[in-house]
Amino acid sequence: MVDKRVKGSVRHSVDVIEYPLLWAFAKENRNNPTEAERLLWFYLSNKQLGVRFRRQHIIGQYIADFACLEKMLIIELDGGYHSFPEQQISDEQRTANLQGNGYRVIRFTNEELFNGIDLVLTKINNALYENAPL
């Protein structure tokens, strides 16, 4: 059985059996963020960029690292395992599915974040307010 939820003009389909597992995993991730997630959340929380972001937010069958539903923007942080070919294929499919549902997805490596937080925040601001290419 599929539960259809509507948020704005985007329809989210979540398998009712899968959802509790996703929810538990998302909660665990929120309670135990990576160092990179903790750093970026410091800048995204409390509407510091003018919009609300959610951490480890379920969107369809995925858990987004950070999501701004108002701007239909997802931010993903890629740790070292994202460099493996199998994971890169999975990431590309995930991004394509999310984009197919109207979301814009931007990805940053942990290294980009740690070595250039100002540039990362500039790119996020551009995506939020200028509709600049991602």
N, C-alpha and C positions, 0 to 999 in steps of 0.2 A: 504494500500500500504506500502511496506517495502523498505527503502532506504538501499542499500548495499554499504558499504564503506570498502575499503581495506587499512589496515595499516600494512606494512610488510607482514607477512604470515597469519595474523589474520583477519578474516572477522567480521565486526561489523554490526549488523542488528538493525536498529532503526525504529520504527514505525513513519512515518512522522507526524502523529497527536500527538503522545506522545512526540516527540523530543522537540518541543517548551516549553512544560511544564517542562520537565527535565532540559532544558537549563536555564529557569527562576529560577527554584529551586536551581540549582547548583550556579548560579550567586548570589542568595540571601545568600546561605551558604558561598560563598567566601567573601561576603561583611560583614558577621556577624559570624565569626568563634567562636567556643567555646574556652575557655581558653586553653584546651588541644591541639586543632588544632593550635592555635596561637603559643604555645610553640614549638610544633614539626616543624611547618613551619619555625620558626626561624633557625632551624638546617638544614632543607632540601632545603631551597630556595637558589637561586643563585649558584647552582651546588657545594655547600659546601662539598657534599659527592662524587663529581666527575661526577655526572650525573644529568640530569634535571628531576625534579619532577613537577607534575601538581597537583593543589589543586582542589578538588570537580570536578573531570573529569568524563565526561559521557563515559561509556563503555557499549555498548549494552543498556540494559534497566536499568542499574544501574549507580549510581553516586559514584565513589570511593573517599574516603577522600583524599588519595594521590596516585598518579600513576607515575611510571617510565616506560614509554612505551619502551624505549631502552632495559631495562632489564626484561620487562614483569612482573613487580612487583607491587603489590597493597598493600598499608598499610591502615588498618582500625583501627580507634580509637573507642573503645566501652565505652560509658557512662553507667550510672546506669541502664537505661532501657534495656540494652542488657542482663541483668540477668534474665529477665522474660522468662519463657519457650517458649511462642509463638515467642518472638523475637529471641531466640536461634535457633529455628527451621528455621525461616526465614533467619538468618545469615548463617546457615549450607547450606541451599539451594542456597543462593547467592554465597557462597564460591565455592560450587561444580560447579555451572554454570560458574563462572569465570575461575576456574581451567580447566573446559572442553574446554574453549576457549584459553588455553595455558598460562594463568596467574598464577603466584604464589601469594598467599595471606597470609599476616601475620597480625595478630590482636594483639592489645595491649589494656588493659583497661586504663582508665584515671589514675587510681591509680598507675599502673606500670610506666606510663610516669612521673607522678609527684614525685614518690618516687625513681625512678631509671632511669633518663634520659640517663645516661652513658651506662647502660645495654641495654636499648632500641636501642640506636644508634649503639652499638656493634652488636646487632642482625640484624639490618638493613644492616650494612656494610657486615656482613657475608652473608646475603641473596643476596646482590648485587655482591659481588666479589668472594666468595668462594663456592657458590652453597651449602652452609651448609643446613642441614635439618631445616625446619621452624617449 
